[in-house]
Amino acid sequence: GLGTLMEYQMREFSQLSYTGSHFSHEIFNIIQYKLIKQK
């Protein structure tokens, strides 16, 4: 039914936002590391 579809989409979305925040965190670490190495 519709409820199951909504649940599925919410689960997909939370998975995506988790991956997204983890990914941007990794990028932030890399940028910081490069900035520190430049000094």
N, CA, C and O atoms as a Maestro MAE file, in Angstrom:
{
 s_m_m2io_version
 :::
 2.0.0
}

f_m_ct {
 s_m_title
 :::
 protein
 m_atom[156] {
  # First column is atom index #
  i_m_mmod_type
  r_m_x_coord
  r_m_y_coord
  r_m_z_coord
  i_m_residue_number
  s_m_chain_name
  s_m_pdb_residue_name
  s_m_pdb_atom_name
  i_m_atomic_number
  :::
  1 25 0.804 -1.203 0.000 1 A "GLY " " N  " 7
  2 3 0.000 0.000 0.000 1 A "GLY " " CA " 6
  3 2 0.846 1.267 0.000 1 A "GLY " " C  " 6
  4 15 2.070 1.218 -0.127 1 A "GLY " " O  " 8
  5 25 0.173 2.391 0.144 2 A "LEU " " N  " 7
  6 3 0.848 3.684 0.122 2 A "LEU " " CA " 6
  7 2 1.753 3.848 1.333 2 A "LEU " " C  " 6
  8 15 2.845 4.407 1.229 2 A "LEU " " O  " 8
  9 25 1.295 3.356 2.487 3 A "GLY " " N  " 7
  10 3 2.088 3.470 3.713 3 A "GLY " " CA " 6
  11 2 3.450 2.811 3.574 3 A "GLY " " C  " 6
  12 15 4.462 3.341 4.031 3 A "GLY " " O  " 8
  13 25 3.460 1.654 2.942 4 A "THR " " N  " 7
  14 3 4.712 0.928 2.772 4 A "THR " " CA " 6
  15 2 5.653 1.698 1.857 4 A "THR " " C  " 6
  16 15 6.861 1.751 2.088 4 A "THR " " O  " 8
  17 25 5.083 2.292 0.817 5 A "LEU " " N  " 7
  18 3 5.877 3.072 -0.125 5 A "LEU " " CA " 6
  19 2 6.515 4.264 0.578 5 A "LEU " " C  " 6
  20 15 7.692 4.562 0.370 5 A "LEU " " O  " 8
  21 25 5.730 4.940 1.409 6 A "MET " " N  " 7
  22 3 6.240 6.089 2.150 6 A "MET " " CA " 6
  23 2 7.369 5.660 3.075 6 A "MET " " C  " 6
  24 15 8.412 6.312 3.144 6 A "MET " " O  " 8
  25 25 7.151 4.561 3.784 7 A "GLU " " N  " 7
  26 3 8.183 4.044 4.687 7 A "GLU " " CA " 6
  27 2 9.461 3.750 3.922 7 A "GLU " " C  " 6
  28 15 10.560 4.082 4.367 7 A "GLU " " O  " 8
  29 25 9.302 3.124 2.770 8 A "TYR " " N  " 7
  30 3 10.445 2.769 1.941 8 A "TYR " " CA " 6
  31 2 11.204 4.027 1.512 8 A "TYR " " C  " 6
  32 15 12.431 4.076 1.584 8 A "TYR " " O  " 8
  33 25 10.461 5.040 1.065 9 A "GLN " " N  " 7
  34 3 11.089 6.277 0.618 9 A "GLN " " CA " 6
  35 2 11.800 6.986 1.762 9 A "GLN " " C  " 6
  36 15 12.881 7.545 1.576 9 A "GLN " " O  " 8
  37 25 11.196 6.963 2.938 10 A "MET " " N  " 7
  38 3 11.824 7.586 4.097 10 A "MET " " CA " 6
  39 2 13.129 6.884 4.434 10 A "MET " " C  " 6
  40 15 14.125 7.528 4.762 10 A "MET " " O  " 8
  41 25 13.117 5.557 4.350 11 A "ARG " " N  " 7
  42 3 14.314 4.786 4.647 11 A "ARG " " CA " 6
  43 2 15.406 5.097 3.620 11 A "ARG " " C  " 6
  44 15 16.572 5.271 3.974 11 A "ARG " " O  " 8
  45 25 15.011 5.166 2.341 12 A "GLU " " N  " 7
  46 3 15.941 5.534 1.278 12 A "GLU " " CA " 6
  47 2 16.540 6.902 1.577 12 A "GLU " " C  " 6
  48 15 17.754 7.089 1.486 12 A "GLU " " O  " 8
  49 25 15.691 7.853 1.932 13 A "PHE " " N  " 7
  50 3 16.115 9.225 2.155 13 A "PHE " " CA " 6
  51 2 17.078 9.329 3.325 13 A "PHE " " C  " 6
  52 15 18.093 10.019 3.235 13 A "PHE " " O  " 8
  53 25 16.767 8.647 4.427 14 A "SER " " N  " 7
  54 3 17.644 8.709 5.598 14 A "SER " " CA " 6
  55 2 18.987 8.065 5.284 14 A "SER " " C  " 6
  56 15 20.025 8.509 5.774 14 A "SER " " O  " 8
  57 25 18.963 7.023 4.468 15 A "GLN " " N  " 7
  58 3 20.197 6.373 4.038 15 A "GLN " " CA " 6
  59 2 21.021 7.343 3.197 15 A "GLN " " C  " 6
  60 15 22.235 7.452 3.364 15 A "GLN " " O  " 8
  61 25 20.343 8.046 2.291 16 A "LEU " " N  " 7
  62 3 21.019 9.006 1.422 16 A "LEU " " CA " 6
  63 2 21.611 10.152 2.218 16 A "LEU " " C  " 6
  64 15 22.762 10.529 1.997 16 A "LEU " " O  " 8
  65 25 20.844 10.712 3.139 17 A "SER " " N  " 7
  66 3 21.341 11.849 3.901 17 A "SER " " CA " 6
  67 2 22.494 11.430 4.805 17 A "SER " " C  " 6
  68 15 23.407 12.216 5.056 17 A "SER " " O  " 8
  69 25 22.454 10.192 5.296 18 A "TYR " " N  " 7
  70 3 23.562 9.683 6.102 18 A "TYR " " CA " 6
  71 2 24.825 9.592 5.251 18 A "TYR " " C  " 6
  72 15 25.893 10.050 5.654 18 A "TYR " " O  " 8
  73 25 24.688 8.996 4.075 19 A "THR " " N  " 7
  74 3 25.829 8.865 3.168 19 A "THR " " CA " 6
  75 2 26.337 10.238 2.760 19 A "THR " " C  " 6
  76 15 27.545 10.466 2.701 19 A "THR " " O  " 8
  77 25 25.416 11.154 2.478 20 A "GLY " " N  " 7
  78 3 25.784 12.496 2.059 20 A "GLY " " CA " 6
  79 2 26.567 13.239 3.123 20 A "GLY " " C  " 6
  80 15 27.585 13.862 2.820 20 A "GLY " " O  " 8
  81 25 26.108 13.183 4.367 21 A "SER " " N  " 7
  82 3 26.798 13.892 5.439 21 A "SER " " CA " 6
  83 2 28.156 13.262 5.708 21 A "SER " " C  " 6
  84 15 29.119 13.966 6.012 21 A "SER " " O  " 8
  85 25 28.239 11.942 5.598 22 A "HIS " " N  " 7
  86 3 29.510 11.255 5.789 22 A "HIS " " CA " 6
  87 2 30.488 11.665 4.694 22 A "HIS " " C  " 6
  88 15 31.667 11.907 4.952 22 A "HIS " " O  " 8
  89 25 29.972 11.738 3.464 23 A "PHE " " N  " 7
  90 3 30.791 12.088 2.312 23 A "PHE " " CA " 6
  91 2 31.346 13.503 2.444 23 A "PHE " " C  " 6
  92 15 32.537 13.721 2.225 23 A "PHE " " O  " 8
  93 25 30.492 14.467 2.801 24 A "SER " " N  " 7
  94 3 30.945 15.850 2.929 24 A "SER " " CA " 6
  95 2 31.920 15.986 4.091 24 A "SER " " C  " 6
  96 15 32.814 16.832 4.057 24 A "SER " " O  " 8
  97 25 31.756 15.165 5.110 25 A "HIS " " N  " 7
  98 3 32.677 15.170 6.243 25 A "HIS " " CA " 6
  99 2 34.062 14.720 5.788 25 A "HIS " " C  " 6
  100 15 35.071 15.309 6.176 25 A "HIS " " O  " 8
  101 25 34.106 13.672 4.962 26 A "GLU " " N  " 7
  102 3 35.368 13.183 4.406 26 A "GLU " " CA " 6
  103 2 36.050 14.276 3.594 26 A "GLU " " C  " 6
  104 15 37.249 14.511 3.744 26 A "GLU " " O  " 8
  105 25 35.283 14.944 2.733 27 A "ILE " " N  " 7
  106 3 35.833 16.016 1.899 27 A "ILE " " CA " 6
  107 2 36.383 17.133 2.774 27 A "ILE " " C  " 6
  108 15 37.462 17.661 2.507 27 A "ILE " " O  " 8
  109 25 35.643 17.492 3.817 28 A "PHE " " N  " 7
  110 3 36.076 18.535 4.739 28 A "PHE " " CA " 6
  111 2 37.408 18.167 5.377 28 A "PHE " " C  " 6
  112 15 38.299 19.009 5.491 28 A "PHE " " O  " 8
  113 25 37.545 16.913 5.794 29 A "ASN " " N  " 7
  114 3 38.799 16.446 6.382 29 A "ASN " " CA " 6
  115 2 39.954 16.568 5.400 29 A "ASN " " C  " 6
  116 15 41.044 17.005 5.770 29 A "ASN " " O  " 8
  117 25 39.721 16.184 4.155 30 A "ILE " " N  " 7
  118 3 40.764 16.243 3.126 30 A "ILE " " CA " 6
  119 2 41.196 17.688 2.889 30 A "ILE " " C  " 6
  120 15 42.389 17.979 2.808 30 A "ILE " " O  " 8
  121 25 40.221 18.592 2.778 31 A "ILE " " N  " 7
  122 3 40.534 20.006 2.548 31 A "ILE " " CA " 6
  123 2 41.333 20.563 3.719 31 A "ILE " " C  " 6
  124 15 42.334 21.249 3.516 31 A "ILE " " O  " 8
  125 25 40.900 20.273 4.933 32 A "GLN " " N  " 7
  126 3 41.611 20.740 6.122 32 A "GLN " " CA " 6
  127 2 43.044 20.232 6.118 32 A "GLN " " C  " 6
  128 15 43.978 20.981 6.405 32 A "GLN " " O  " 8
  129 25 43.211 18.964 5.793 33 A "TYR " " N  " 7
  130 3 44.521 18.334 5.775 33 A "TYR " " CA " 6
  131 2 45.437 19.043 4.782 33 A "TYR " " C  " 6
  132 15 46.597 19.317 5.090 33 A "TYR " " O  " 8
  133 25 44.913 19.341 3.586 34 A "LYS " " N  " 7
  134 3 45.707 20.021 2.567 34 A "LYS " " CA " 6
  135 2 46.075 21.428 3.008 34 A "LYS " " C  " 6
  136 15 47.194 21.881 2.766 34 A "LYS " " O  " 8
  137 25 45.144 22.125 3.652 35 A "LEU " " N  " 7
  138 3 45.424 23.482 4.123 35 A "LEU " " CA " 6
  139 2 46.521 23.468 5.175 35 A "LEU " " C  " 6
  140 15 47.406 24.324 5.170 35 A "LEU " " O  " 8
  141 25 46.462 22.499 6.072 36 A "ILE " " N  " 7
  142 3 47.468 22.391 7.132 36 A "ILE " " CA " 6
  143 2 48.837 22.084 6.529 36 A "ILE " " C  " 6
  144 15 49.849 22.634 6.962 36 A "ILE " " O  " 8
  145 25 48.862 21.208 5.534 37 A "LYS " " N  " 7
  146 3 50.135 20.838 4.914 37 A "LYS " " CA " 6
  147 2 50.765 22.000 4.153 37 A "LYS " " C  " 6
  148 15 51.986 22.048 4.008 37 A "LYS " " O  " 8
  149 25 49.953 22.934 3.667 38 A "GLN " " N  " 7
  150 3 50.478 24.065 2.908 38 A "GLN " " CA " 6
  151 2 51.260 25.031 3.789 38 A "GLN " " C  " 6
  152 15 52.212 25.662 3.329 38 A "GLN " " O  " 8
  153 25 50.869 25.146 5.032 39 A "LYS " " N  " 7
  154 3 51.483 26.132 5.929 39 A "LYS " " CA " 6
  155 2 52.947 25.817 6.190 39 A "LYS " " C  " 6
  156 15 53.615 26.546 6.924 39 A "LYS " " O  " 8
  :::
 }
 m_bond[155] {
  # First column is bond index #
  i_m_from
  i_m_to
  i_m_order
  :::
  1 1 2 1
  2 2 3 1
  3 3 4 2
  4 3 5 1
  5 5 6 1
  6 6 7 1
  7 7 8 2
  8 7 9 1
  9 9 10 1
  10 10 11 1
  11 11 12 2
  12 11 13 1
  13 13 14 1
  14 14 15 1
  15 15 16 2
  16 15 17 1
  17 17 18 1
  18 18 19 1
  19 19 20 2
  20 19 21 1
  21 21 22 1
  22 22 23 1
  23 23 24 2
  24 23 25 1
  25 25 26 1
  26 26 27 1
  27 27 28 2
  28 27 29 1
  29 29 30 1
  30 30 31 1
  31 31 32 2
  32 31 33 1
  33 33 34 1
  34 34 35 1
  35 35 36 2
  36 35 37 1
  37 37 38 1
  38 38 39 1
  39 39 40 2
  40 39 41 1
  41 41 42 1
  42 42 43 1
  43 43 44 2
  44 43 45 1
  45 45 46 1
  46 46 47 1
  47 47 48 2
  48 47 49 1
  49 49 50 1
  50 50 51 1
  51 51 52 2
  52 51 53 1
  53 53 54 1
  54 54 55 1
  55 55 56 2
  56 55 57 1
  57 57 58 1
  58 58 59 1
  59 59 60 2
  60 59 61 1
  61 61 62 1
  62 62 63 1
  63 63 64 2
  64 63 65 1
  65 65 66 1
  66 66 67 1
  67 67 68 2
  68 67 69 1
  69 69 70 1
  70 70 71 1
  71 71 72 2
  72 71 73 1
  73 73 74 1
  74 74 75 1
  75 75 76 2
  76 75 77 1
  77 77 78 1
  78 78 79 1
  79 79 80 2
  80 79 81 1
  81 81 82 1
  82 82 83 1
  83 83 84 2
  84 83 85 1
  85 85 86 1
  86 86 87 1
  87 87 88 2
  88 87 89 1
  89 89 90 1
  90 90 91 1
  91 91 92 2
  92 91 93 1
  93 93 94 1
  94 94 95 1
  95 95 96 2
  96 95 97 1
  97 97 98 1
  98 98 99 1
  99 99 100 2
  100 99 101 1
  101 101 102 1
  102 102 103 1
  103 103 104 2
  104 103 105 1
  105 105 106 1
  106 106 107 1
  107 107 108 2
  108 107 109 1
  109 109 110 1
  110 110 111 1
  111 111 112 2
  112 111 113 1
  113 113 114 1
  114 114 115 1
  115 115 116 2
  116 115 117 1
  117 117 118 1
  118 118 119 1
  119 119 120 2
  120 119 121 1
  121 121 122 1
  122 122 123 1
  123 123 124 2
  124 123 125 1
  125 125 126 1
  126 126 127 1
  127 127 128 2
  128 127 129 1
  129 129 130 1
  130 130 131 1
  131 131 132 2
  132 131 133 1
  133 133 134 1
  134 134 135 1
  135 135 136 2
  136 135 137 1
  137 137 138 1
  138 138 139 1
  139 139 140 2
  140 139 141 1
  141 141 142 1
  142 142 143 1
  143 143 144 2
  144 143 145 1
  145 145 146 1
  146 146 147 1
  147 147 148 2
  148 147 149 1
  149 149 150 1
  150 150 151 1
  151 151 152 2
  152 151 153 1
  153 153 154 1
  154 154 155 1
  155 155 156 2
  :::
 }
}
